[in-house]
């Protein structure tokens, strides 16, 4: 059975939803799945300034915080994160940067990886975030598996070949049809991981 870690960072819940859709598809595909979150680094003052952020932080305390053990355990990893100024958010970057020990011992090599992103506006840095993130994965020696245009859901969700990305409305609701794209991307990663590690 292929083992997949879904590692996400979410402030108000968008990437948590993407992670949960990925989890559903992975379980349907017969994978063993762990959903874990990166450590929140923002101060309470910043979190409290946005009621949706505070609500999401409080509601997801049950989700385990990601560790190096999760990366070592997994055959494949799906990452999901919002964009921050067109780049990877500090919470995800800090987690990636803390995997130097695994990288140095060769334990990140050949991990099957893919990533998803979100932003509050259609051209808010989705693609730049994913491309920046994949640079780190190249250093890991990981096997990057983007969705490309391998399913019509890529077009339905905005047409991003690097990874499913979502734009959300100001009320926090998703305004693109992305569930099918997320699930296709997750199944694709599981399939490649089975071929590589099965």
C-alpha positions in Angstrom: 0.0 0.0 0.0 1.4 3.4 -1.0 1.9 5.9 1.8 1.0 9.5 1.2 1.4 12.5 3.4 -0.7 15.6 2.8 1.1 18.5 4.2 -0.7 21.8 4.2 -0.7 25.3 5.6 -4.0 27.2 5.8 -4.8 30.4 7.5 -8.6 30.6 6.9 -9.3 27.1 5.7 -9.0 27.1 1.9 -5.9 24.8 1.8 -7.3 22.7 4.6 -10.3 22.0 2.3 -8.0 21.1 -0.6 -6.1 18.8 1.7 -9.3 17.0 2.8 -10.4 16.5 -0.8 -7.0 15.1 -1.6 -7.3 12.8 1.4 -10.7 11.5 0.2 -9.3 10.7 -3.2 -6.2 9.0 -1.9 -8.3 6.8 0.4 -10.5 5.9 -2.5 -7.4 4.9 -4.4 -6.3 2.6 -1.6 -3.5 4.7 -0.2 -2.5 5.0 3.5 -2.9 8.7 4.2 -1.7 11.2 6.8 -3.0 14.8 6.8 -0.7 17.1 8.7 -0.3 20.9 9.0 2.7 23.0 9.2 3.3 25.0 12.4 1.6 28.3 12.6 4.3 31.0 13.0 2.1 34.2 13.0 1.7 36.0 16.3 -1.7 35.9 18.0 -2.2 39.6 17.3 -2.1 38.9 13.6 -4.4 35.9 13.9 -6.9 37.7 16.1 -7.1 40.6 13.6 -8.9 38.3 11.2 -11.9 36.4 12.8 -11.8 33.7 10.0 -8.2 33.1 10.7 -8.7 32.7 14.4 -11.7 30.5 13.9 -9.8 28.2 11.5 -6.8 27.9 13.9 -9.0 27.0 16.8 -11.0 24.5 14.8 -8.0 22.6 13.4 -6.0 22.0 16.6 -6.8 18.3 16.3 -4.7 18.1 13.1 -1.2 16.9 13.9 1.7 19.3 13.2 4.0 18.0 10.4 7.4 16.6 11.4 10.3 15.1 9.6 9.0 11.7 10.5 6.0 12.3 8.2 8.3 13.0 5.3 10.5 10.0 5.9 7.4 7.8 6.3 5.8 8.9 3.0 6.3 7.4 -0.5 4.5 10.5 -1.8 3.7 14.0 -0.5 1.0 16.4 -1.5 1.7 20.0 -0.4 -1.0 22.7 -0.3 -0.4 26.3 0.6 -1.6 29.9 -0.1 0.6 32.3 -1.9 2.3 35.1 0.0 3.5 37.9 -2.3 3.8 35.4 -5.1 5.9 33.0 -3.1 5.7 30.2 -0.5 4.3 31.2 2.9 6.8 31.3 5.7 5.0 28.5 7.6 5.6 26.1 4.7 9.1 27.4 3.9 10.2 27.0 7.5 9.0 23.4 7.4 10.8 22.7 4.2 14.0 24.4 5.4 14.0 22.2 8.6 14.3 19.0 6.5 18.0 19.5 6.0 18.9 16.4 8.0 16.6 14.2 5.8 18.0 15.7 2.7 21.6 15.3 3.8 21.0 11.6 4.5 19.3 11.0 1.1 15.9 10.4 2.6 14.1 13.0 0.4 15.3 11.5 -2.8 12.7 9.9 -5.0 9.7 11.1 -2.9 6.8 11.6 -5.3 5.6 15.2 -4.8 3.0 17.6 -6.1 1.6 20.9 -4.8 -1.5 23.0 -4.8 -2.0 26.7 -4.1 -4.6 29.4 -3.5 -4.9 33.2 -3.6 -7.7 35.7 -3.1 -7.6 37.0 -6.7 -7.2 35.2 -10.1 -3.7 36.5 -10.7 -2.5 36.6 -7.2 0.6 34.4 -7.6 -0.7 30.9 -7.7 1.7 29.7 -10.4 4.7 31.6 -9.1 4.1 30.0 -5.7 4.1 26.5 -7.1 7.1 27.1 -9.4 9.1 28.5 -6.4 8.1 25.6 -4.3 9.2 23.0 -6.9 12.7 24.4 -6.9 13.1 23.1 -3.3 11.7 19.7 -4.5 14.4 19.6 -7.2 17.0 20.1 -4.5 15.4 17.2 -2.6 15.8 14.9 -5.6 12.0 14.4 -5.5 10.0 13.2 -8.4 7.6 16.1 -9.3 4.2 15.0 -10.6 2.2 18.0 -11.8 -1.3 17.4 -13.1 -0.5 19.0 -16.4 -3.6 18.7 -18.7 -4.1 15.0 -18.0 -7.8 15.5 -17.2 -10.5 17.9 -18.2 -10.8 19.1 -14.6 -7.7 21.1 -15.1 -9.6 23.4 -17.5 -12.6 23.5 -15.2 -10.5 24.7 -12.3 -8.6 27.5 -14.1 -6.1 25.6 -16.3 -3.0 25.6 -14.1 -0.8 22.7 -15.2 1.6 23.1 -12.3 -0.9 22.2 -9.6 -4.5 22.8 -8.8 -5.0 26.4 -7.7 -8.0 28.1 -6.3 -9.3 31.6 -6.1 -11.6 32.3 -3.2 -14.2 34.9 -2.6 -13.9 37.5 0.1 -16.4 35.5 2.2 -13.9 32.6 2.0 -16.0 30.4 -0.3 -14.3 28.8 -3.2 -15.3 30.4 -6.5 -13.8 27.9 -8.9 -14.7 24.3 -9.5 -11.7 22.6 -8.1 -12.7 19.5 -6.1 -12.5 17.3 -9.2 -9.1 18.8 -10.1 -7.7 18.2 -6.6 -9.0 14.6 -6.6 -7.5 13.9 -10.0 -4.1 15.3 -8.9 -4.2 13.2 -5.8 -5.0 10.0 -7.7 -2.3 10.8 -10.2 0.3 11.1 -7.4 -0.9 7.9 -5.8 -0.7 6.1 -9.2 2.9 7.3 -9.9 4.0 6.5 -6.4 2.6 2.9 -6.8 4.6 2.5 -9.9 7.8 3.9 -8.4 7.5 2.4 -4.9 4.9 -0.3 -5.2 
